[in-house]
């Protein structure tokens, strides 16, 4: 009896522990949750953490917010896209998407992950065919990055009605028939040759332009040097003329000064001559003895005595 009661107590404890543990459920840091009660989803989005649930009546449906990678492969056959020049193109793409946190209620009530994948694949095919159909196969070969961007934008726009967000599309492989591979290789070779010829022509034109510019620069330098020499010659001529004029003026001033000097010397000479005459006359007067002898041929003039102004004569 005691053993039976002990067994019942243990069973009840186990059930109680099971119920307690099932009353709580956790949502991870990169997850969001929707509380489902008897199969009906609630509108509230549960944040990361521990949440209470009613055992056997409620569960938490969890949605990861980490990017999900979905690889899509379109073969060259019926799934392939047709170019504007009627060539079939295949490709392999990686589509990365995440759940839209603000629309998790729609994800819980209207879609499953498999239905979302199916929608992505169908929409991706439509976007690929739409974008590829605008180009020839040669343009696709040359503009793969541009076309990949158009496909990405088209898919994002078409998936706006779904509770997910397309974050990235990476087209890793474009595919076409082997025969066209050879044709593309030949075309690319010819295109490369044309580009090389265009580059060589451009280099030649640039070199010609360079030579023209150098010739123009040399011509301008010659003109500048000639103008500089001309200006220098004019300055030198003007300077020489000014120097000559100054020298002429200086010589004129020197000549005038010399003439003035000579004139003054002449004047001084005349004065000196006059002074000499006066000195001679003075000396003669000082030496005169009062007698005057005429040298005229008519005979001697009587010599007066006393003053020259006197009236008495010798022998009177």
C-alpha positions as CSV (number, residue, x, y, z in Angstrom):
1,X,0.0,0.0,0.0
2,X,2.8,2.4,0.9
3,X,4.7,1.5,-2.2
4,X,1.6,2.1,-4.4
5,X,1.1,5.5,-2.8
6,X,4.8,6.4,-3.3
7,X,4.5,5.4,-7.0
8,X,1.5,7.6,-7.4
9,X,3.2,10.6,-5.7
10,X,6.3,10.2,-8.0
11,X,4.0,10.0,-11.1
12,X,2.1,13.1,-10.0
13,X,5.4,15.0,-9.3
14,X,6.7,14.0,-12.8
15,X,3.5,15.2,-14.4
16,X,3.7,18.4,-12.4
17,X,7.3,19.0,-13.4
18,X,6.4,18.3,-17.0
19,X,3.5,20.8,-16.9
20,X,5.6,23.4,-15.2
21,X,8.4,23.1,-17.7
22,X,5.9,23.3,-20.6
23,X,4.4,26.5,-19.2
24,X,7.4,28.5,-20.4
25,X,9.0,28.9,-23.8
26,X,11.9,31.0,-24.9
27,X,12.5,33.1,-28.0
28,X,16.1,33.5,-29.1
29,X,17.8,36.9,-29.7
30,X,17.6,36.5,-33.5
31,X,14.0,35.2,-33.4
32,X,10.6,36.5,-33.1
33,X,7.5,34.5,-32.0
34,X,3.8,34.3,-32.6
35,X,1.6,32.8,-29.9
36,X,-0.7,30.1,-31.3
37,X,-3.7,29.1,-29.1
38,X,-5.5,25.9,-30.2
39,X,-4.1,26.4,-33.8
40,X,-5.1,30.1,-34.0
41,X,-2.2,32.6,-34.3
42,X,-2.2,35.8,-32.2
43,X,-1.4,39.2,-33.7
44,X,1.2,40.1,-31.1
45,X,4.8,39.6,-32.0
46,X,6.8,38.1,-29.1
47,X,10.2,39.6,-28.5
48,X,13.3,37.6,-27.4
49,X,13.0,36.2,-23.9
50,X,11.0,33.7,-21.7
51,X,7.2,33.6,-22.3
52,X,4.4,31.9,-20.5
53,X,2.2,29.4,-22.4
54,X,-0.7,27.2,-21.4
55,X,0.4,23.6,-21.7
56,X,-1.4,21.6,-24.4
57,X,-3.3,24.7,-25.5
58,X,-0.7,27.2,-26.6
59,X,2.6,27.0,-28.5
60,X,5.0,29.7,-29.8
61,X,5.8,29.6,-33.5
62,X,9.2,31.0,-33.9
63,X,10.6,32.9,-37.0
64,X,14.3,33.5,-37.5
65,X,15.3,37.0,-38.6
66,X,18.6,35.7,-39.9
67,X,18.9,35.7,-43.7
68,X,17.7,32.6,-45.4
69,X,19.5,31.4,-48.6
70,X,17.4,29.8,-51.3
71,X,19.3,28.5,-54.3
72,X,17.4,28.5,-57.6
73,X,18.6,26.8,-60.8
74,X,17.0,27.6,-64.2
75,X,18.2,25.2,-66.9
76,X,18.6,26.0,-70.6
77,X,15.5,23.9,-71.4
78,X,11.9,24.9,-70.8
79,X,12.8,26.8,-67.7
80,X,15.3,29.0,-69.4
81,X,14.8,32.6,-70.4
82,X,14.8,33.6,-74.1
83,X,16.8,36.6,-75.3
84,X,15.6,39.2,-77.8
85,X,17.6,37.3,-80.5
86,X,15.9,34.1,-79.6
87,X,18.7,32.4,-77.6
88,X,17.9,30.4,-74.5
89,X,19.6,31.4,-71.3
90,X,19.9,29.4,-68.1
91,X,21.3,30.5,-64.7
92,X,21.9,29.7,-61.1
93,X,21.0,32.2,-58.5
94,X,21.2,32.5,-54.7
95,X,18.3,34.5,-53.2
96,X,18.7,35.7,-49.6
97,X,15.6,36.8,-47.8
98,X,14.3,37.4,-44.2
99,X,10.9,37.6,-42.6
100,X,9.4,41.0,-42.3
101,X,9.0,41.5,-38.5
102,X,6.1,43.8,-38.9
103,X,4.2,41.2,-40.9
104,X,4.8,38.0,-39.0
105,X,1.1,37.6,-38.4
106,X,0.5,37.3,-42.1
107,X,3.4,34.8,-42.3
108,X,1.8,32.7,-39.6
109,X,-1.7,32.8,-41.0
110,X,-1.3,32.8,-44.8
111,X,2.0,31.2,-45.7
112,X,4.3,28.4,-44.9
113,X,8.1,28.4,-45.6
114,X,7.6,26.0,-48.5
115,X,4.9,28.3,-50.0
116,X,7.2,31.3,-49.7
117,X,10.0,29.4,-51.4
118,X,7.6,28.4,-54.2
119,X,6.6,32.1,-54.6
120,X,10.2,33.2,-54.7
121,X,11.1,30.7,-57.4
122,X,8.1,31.6,-59.6
123,X,8.6,35.3,-59.2
124,X,12.4,34.9,-59.8
125,X,11.7,33.1,-63.1
126,X,9.3,35.8,-64.2
127,X,11.8,38.5,-63.4
128,X,14.6,36.7,-65.2
129,X,12.6,36.2,-68.3
130,X,11.4,39.8,-68.2
131,X,14.9,41.2,-67.9
132,X,16.7,38.8,-70.2
133,X,14.1,39.3,-73.0
134,X,15.2,43.0,-73.4
135,X,18.7,42.0,-74.4
136,X,20.5,40.0,-77.0
137,X,22.8,37.2,-75.8
138,X,25.8,39.3,-76.7
139,X,24.6,42.1,-74.5
140,X,24.0,39.7,-71.7
141,X,27.6,38.4,-72.0
142,X,28.9,42.0,-71.8
143,X,26.4,43.4,-69.2
144,X,25.8,40.6,-66.8
145,X,26.3,42.9,-63.7
146,X,23.7,45.4,-65.0
147,X,21.1,42.7,-65.9
148,X,21.7,41.0,-62.5
149,X,20.8,44.3,-60.8
150,X,17.6,44.7,-62.9
151,X,16.6,41.1,-62.0
152,X,17.2,41.9,-58.3
153,X,15.1,45.1,-58.4
154,X,12.3,43.3,-60.3
155,X,12.1,40.4,-57.8
156,X,12.1,42.8,-54.8
157,X,9.2,44.8,-56.3
158,X,7.2,41.7,-57.2
159,X,7.7,40.3,-53.7
160,X,6.4,43.3,-51.8
161,X,3.0,41.7,-51.1
162,X,4.7,38.8,-49.3
163,X,5.7,39.0,-45.6
164,X,9.4,38.7,-46.4
165,X,12.2,41.1,-47.6
166,X,14.6,40.1,-50.4
167,X,18.0,41.3,-49.1
168,X,20.3,40.1,-51.9
169,X,20.5,38.2,-55.2
170,X,23.7,36.6,-56.4
171,X,23.7,35.1,-59.9
172,X,26.7,32.8,-59.9
173,X,26.4,31.2,-63.3
174,X,25.0,32.1,-66.7
175,X,24.5,29.2,-69.0
176,X,23.9,28.8,-72.8
177,X,24.6,26.2,-75.5
178,X,28.2,25.0,-76.2
179,X,27.9,26.1,-79.8
180,X,27.2,29.6,-78.7
181,X,30.1,29.4,-76.3
182,X,32.4,29.1,-79.4
183,X,30.6,31.9,-81.2
184,X,30.9,34.1,-78.1
185,X,34.6,33.4,-77.8
186,X,35.1,34.4,-81.5
187,X,33.0,37.5,-81.1
188,X,34.8,38.4,-77.9
189,X,38.1,37.9,-79.7
190,X,37.0,40.2,-82.6
191,X,35.7,42.7,-80.1
192,X,38.9,42.7,-78.2
193,X,40.9,43.2,-81.5
194,X,38.6,46.2,-82.3
195,X,39.1,47.6,-78.9
196,X,42.9,47.3,-79.2
197,X,42.7,49.0,-82.6
198,X,40.6,51.8,-81.1
199,X,43.0,52.1,-78.2
200,X,46.0,52.3,-80.6
201,X,44.1,54.9,-82.7
202,X,43.3,56.8,-79.6
203,X,47.0,56.7,-78.5
204,X,48.0,57.9,-82.0
205,X,45.5,60.7,-81.8
206,X,46.7,61.6,-78.3
207,X,50.3,61.6,-79.5
208,X,49.4,63.8,-82.4
209,X,47.6,66.2,-80.2
210,X,50.6,66.2,-77.8
211,X,52.9,67.0,-80.7
212,X,50.6,69.8,-81.9
213,X,50.4,71.2,-78.4
214,X,54.2,71.0,-78.1
215,X,54.6,72.8,-81.4
216,X,52.2,75.5,-80.4
217,X,54.0,75.9,-77.1
218,X,57.3,76.1,-78.9
219,X,55.9,78.7,-81.3
220,X,54.4,80.7,-78.4
221,X,57.8,80.5,-76.6
222,X,59.6,81.8,-79.8
223,X,57.1,84.7,-80.0
224,X,57.6,85.4,-76.3
225,X,61.4,85.3,-76.7
226,X,61.2,87.5,-79.8
227,X,59.0,90.0,-78.0
228,X,61.3,89.9,-75.0
229,X,64.4,90.5,-77.3
230,X,62.6,93.3,-79.1
231,X,61.6,94.9,-75.9
232,X,65.1,94.5,-74.5
233,X,66.6,96.0,-77.7
234,X,64.1,98.9,-77.5
235,X,65.0,99.5,-73.8
236,X,68.7,99.3,-74.7
237,X,68.2,101.7,-77.6
238,X,66.3,104.1,-75.4
239,X,68.9,103.8,-72.7
240,X,71.7,104.4,-75.1
241,X,69.9,107.4,-76.5
242,X,69.3,108.8,-73.0
243,X,73.0,108.1,-72.2
244,X,74.1,109.9,-75.4
245,X,71.8,112.8,-74.7
246,X,73.1,113.0,-71.1
247,X,76.7,112.7,-72.4
248,X,76.0,115.4,-75.0
249,X,74.5,117.6,-72.4
250,X,77.5,116.9,-70.1
251,X,79.9,117.8,-72.9
252,X,77.9,120.9,-73.7
253,X,78.0,121.9,-70.1
254,X,81.8,121.1,-70.0
255,X,82.3,123.1,-73.2
256,X,80.3,126.0,-71.8
257,X,82.3,125.9,-68.6
258,X,85.6,125.7,-70.6
259,X,84.5,128.7,-72.7
260,X,83.5,130.6,-69.7
261,X,86.8,129.7,-68.1
262,X,88.7,130.8,-71.1
263,X,86.7,134.0,-71.3
264,X,87.5,134.7,-67.7
265,X,91.1,133.8,-68.2
266,X,91.2,136.3,-71.2
267,X,89.6,138.9,-69.1
268,X,92.1,138.3,-66.3
269,X,94.9,138.4,-68.9
270,X,93.8,141.8,-70.2
271,X,93.5,143.1,-66.6
272,X,97.0,141.7,-65.9
273,X,98.3,143.3,-69.1
274,X,96.8,146.6,-68.0
275,X,98.2,146.2,-64.6
276,X,101.6,145.4,-66.2
277,X,101.3,148.5,-68.3
278,X,100.4,150.5,-65.2
279,X,103.3,149.0,-63.3
280,X,105.7,149.7,-66.2
281,X,104.4,153.3,-66.4
282,X,104.6,153.7,-62.7
283,X,108.2,152.4,-62.8
284,X,109.0,154.7,-65.7
285,X,107.5,157.6,-63.9
286,X,109.3,156.8,-60.7
287,X,112.6,156.6,-62.6
288,X,112.0,159.8,-64.7
289,X,114.5,162.6,-63.9
290,X,112.4,165.4,-65.1
291,X,114.1,165.6,-68.5
292,X,112.5,164.7,-71.7
293,X,114.5,164.2,-74.9
294,X,112.7,164.1,-78.2
295,X,113.7,161.7,-80.8
296,X,112.1,163.6,-83.6
297,X,114.4,164.5,-86.5
298,X,113.7,168.3,-86.4
299,X,116.0,168.9,-83.5
300,X,116.0,168.7,-79.8
301,X,113.1,170.1,-77.9
302,X,114.2,172.5,-75.2
303,X,114.2,171.0,-71.9
304,X,112.3,172.9,-69.3
305,X,113.3,173.2,-65.8
306,X,111.0,172.7,-62.9
307,X,107.5,171.6,-63.4
308,X,106.4,170.2,-66.6
309,X,103.6,172.8,-66.6
310,X,106.1,175.7,-66.0
311,X,106.8,178.4,-68.7
312,X,110.5,178.8,-68.3
313,X,112.9,177.2,-70.7
314,X,116.6,176.5,-70.6
315,X,118.6,179.2,-72.5
316,X,115.8,181.6,-72.3
